[in-house]
């Protein structure tokens, strides 16, 4: 994976790095950590492909 690009892959909020939906989609799976911009969320249910749980 190449270097992260601010604005495309992440942004800073209150001194914390927040990953974008673009980056998370490129990663290719849900980590199960309820990320704010998770593209694998469907409504309020997280479809987690890596761990096979909801």
N, C-alpha and C positions, 0 to 999 in steps of 0.2 A: 504494500500500500504506500502511496506517495505521501508527501508532507501535507498536513492539514492546511486548508486555506480559510482564513477568517472571513466570515460572511457567506461562504458557500458550505463549508463543513461544520462550522461552529460559530457562535457569537458569545460575547462575554456579558454576563448579567450579574450585577452586584459582586464582581470579582470572581465569579464562577464560570467555567466553560460549559456551555449548553450545546449539545450536538444537534444538528439540523436533521430534518426528515430526509434530506438528500443524502447526507452522510450515512445515516442509519439504514436507508434503503440500499445504498451501495455495499454496505457491510454484508447484507444478504440474509440476516436472521434477527430474531428478537432475542435480547439478552435476558429478558424476564425482570428487569429492574424498573419497569414502569416509567421509561424515559418520557419526558414532556412531549417530544416531537416524534414519538414512535410511529412509523408508517404502518406497523402491523396491528395497531389498535383498530378494532371495529366497534364503534360505539364506546362502551366502557369495558368491553371484554378484550383482553390481550390474547391474540393468537400467537403462541410461542412455538416457532418451528424448531428451534434448537432443542428445547427441553420437552416438547410434545405435551404441553399443559395449557389450560385456559385459566 
